[in-house]
Amino acid sequence: MSGPKRKATYVDLEAVPPHRVAELIAGELYVSPRPAVPHAVATSELFGELSGPFGRGQGGPGGWRLLFEPEVHLGEDVLVPDIAGWRRERMPKTPRTAALTLAPDWVCEVLSPSTRTLDRTAKLPVYAREGVRFVWLVDPDARMLEVFRLEGTHYLLLATHAGQARLRAEPFEALEWELALLWGE
């Protein structure tokens, strides 16, 4: 007879091989493979598109700190969003730590077959609980971007962009860009 399932800890997370992505959500350890090339292309292109105008203020308003795959500790949960952003007024300097404890203002999760359900059903509620104002879900297979804004305790879908659309999306609506960039086109 087995007893209750043991709650995973940070020690369990640290034991995961470095070629995997490990996250702790609600006491459960989630281990995902490193992203495939379409995922990496979408993440890299989006980071490149946003970091100049919003991170450095080159050709845009600046005002953001954007990080690629940061480890974020939100209560007992440890998440690794594909890209996360903090408004500079909330994070004037980037901490010199291995992980962050300040919830981001925006996160982008790039969906893959192995993370699609995790990103939508386990991570979104944590982001909402912690007050992450905006979430983008990018699906390279469907060639789609969903833009969500936190309204109270739940996310409201603001827009779905697909294919090769030109778009502006909260909170980065100051920049118009081509969605096709994320698909390597």
TAFEN-V54188 format. One record per residue. N is the residue number from 1. RES is the residue in one small letter. PSI is psi in whole degrees, 0 to 359 (999 if undefined). Layout:
n=N res=RES psi=PSI
n=N res=RES psi=PSI
This chain:
n=1 res=m psi=130
n=2 res=s psi=147
n=3 res=g psi=195
n=4 res=p psi=149
n=5 res=k psi=136
n=6 res=r psi=136
n=7 res=k psi=129
n=8 res=a psi=151
n=9 res=t psi=177
n=10 res=y psi=331
n=11 res=v psi=320
n=12 res=d psi=319
n=13 res=l psi=316
n=14 res=e psi=337
n=15 res=a psi=351
n=16 res=v psi=135
n=17 res=p psi=147
n=18 res=p psi=344
n=19 res=h psi=7
n=20 res=r psi=161
n=21 res=v psi=124
n=22 res=a psi=138
n=23 res=e psi=150
n=24 res=l psi=122
n=25 res=i psi=123
n=26 res=a psi=41
n=27 res=g psi=7
n=28 res=e psi=137
n=29 res=l psi=125
n=30 res=y psi=127
n=31 res=v psi=126
n=32 res=s psi=152
n=33 res=p psi=160
n=34 res=r psi=149
n=35 res=p psi=148
n=36 res=a psi=171
n=37 res=v psi=314
n=38 res=p psi=323
n=39 res=h psi=313
n=40 res=a psi=321
n=41 res=v psi=310
n=42 res=a psi=315
n=43 res=t psi=313
n=44 res=s psi=314
n=45 res=e psi=319
n=46 res=l psi=315
n=47 res=f psi=315
n=48 res=g psi=321
n=49 res=e psi=323
n=50 res=l psi=330
n=51 res=s psi=322
n=52 res=g psi=299
n=53 res=p psi=324
n=54 res=f psi=325
n=55 res=g psi=315
n=56 res=r psi=352
n=57 res=g psi=22
n=58 res=q psi=107
n=59 res=g psi=18
n=60 res=g psi=184
n=61 res=p psi=347
n=62 res=g psi=205
n=63 res=g psi=3
n=64 res=w psi=153
n=65 res=r psi=115
n=66 res=l psi=133
n=67 res=l psi=143
n=68 res=f psi=120
n=69 res=e psi=53
n=70 res=p psi=151
n=71 res=e psi=120
n=72 res=v psi=122
n=73 res=h psi=113
n=74 res=l psi=98
n=75 res=g psi=230
n=76 res=e psi=357
n=77 res=d psi=143
n=78 res=v psi=113
n=79 res=l psi=154
n=80 res=v psi=85
n=81 res=p psi=155
n=82 res=d psi=316
n=83 res=i psi=143
n=84 res=a psi=151
n=85 res=g psi=141
n=86 res=w psi=137
n=87 res=r psi=138
n=88 res=r psi=332
n=89 res=e psi=336
n=90 res=r psi=331
n=91 res=m psi=79
n=92 res=p psi=325
n=93 res=k psi=146
n=94 res=t psi=123
n=95 res=p psi=151
n=96 res=r psi=61
n=97 res=t psi=166
n=98 res=a psi=332
n=99 res=a psi=162
n=100 res=l psi=147
n=101 res=t psi=352
n=102 res=l psi=123
n=103 res=a psi=139
n=104 res=p psi=164
n=105 res=d psi=337
n=106 res=w psi=140
n=107 res=v psi=152
n=108 res=c psi=126
n=109 res=e psi=126
n=110 res=v psi=117
n=111 res=l psi=143
n=112 res=s psi=165
n=113 res=p psi=325
n=114 res=s psi=345
n=115 res=t psi=353
n=116 res=r psi=309
n=117 res=t psi=317
n=118 res=l psi=312
n=119 res=d psi=319
n=120 res=r psi=318
n=121 res=t psi=333
n=122 res=a psi=317
n=123 res=k psi=320
n=124 res=l psi=315
n=125 res=p psi=326
n=126 res=v psi=314
n=127 res=y psi=318
n=128 res=a psi=314
n=129 res=r psi=323
n=130 res=e psi=1
n=131 res=g psi=23
n=132 res=v psi=115
n=133 res=r psi=322
n=134 res=f psi=140
n=135 res=v psi=132
n=136 res=w psi=134
n=137 res=l psi=119
n=138 res=v psi=129
n=139 res=d psi=98
n=140 res=p psi=329
n=141 res=d psi=316
n=142 res=a psi=352
n=143 res=r psi=57
n=144 res=m psi=146
n=145 res=l psi=126
n=146 res=e psi=133
n=147 res=v psi=122
n=148 res=f psi=144
n=149 res=r psi=137
n=150 res=l psi=125
n=151 res=e psi=105
n=152 res=g psi=244
n=153 res=t psi=4
n=154 res=h psi=159
n=155 res=y psi=139
n=156 res=l psi=127
n=157 res=l psi=115
n=158 res=l psi=321
n=159 res=a psi=151
n=160 res=t psi=122
n=161 res=h psi=141
n=162 res=a psi=159
n=163 res=g psi=240
n=164 res=q psi=25
n=165 res=a psi=148
n=166 res=r psi=138
n=167 res=l psi=163
n=168 res=r psi=134
n=169 res=a psi=134
n=170 res=e psi=142
n=171 res=p psi=14
n=172 res=f psi=36
n=173 res=e psi=351
n=174 res=a psi=344
n=175 res=l psi=129
n=176 res=e psi=135
n=177 res=w psi=168
n=178 res=e psi=124
n=179 res=l psi=330
n=180 res=a psi=337
n=181 res=l psi=323
n=182 res=l psi=341
n=183 res=w psi=8
n=184 res=g psi=25
n=185 res=e psi=999
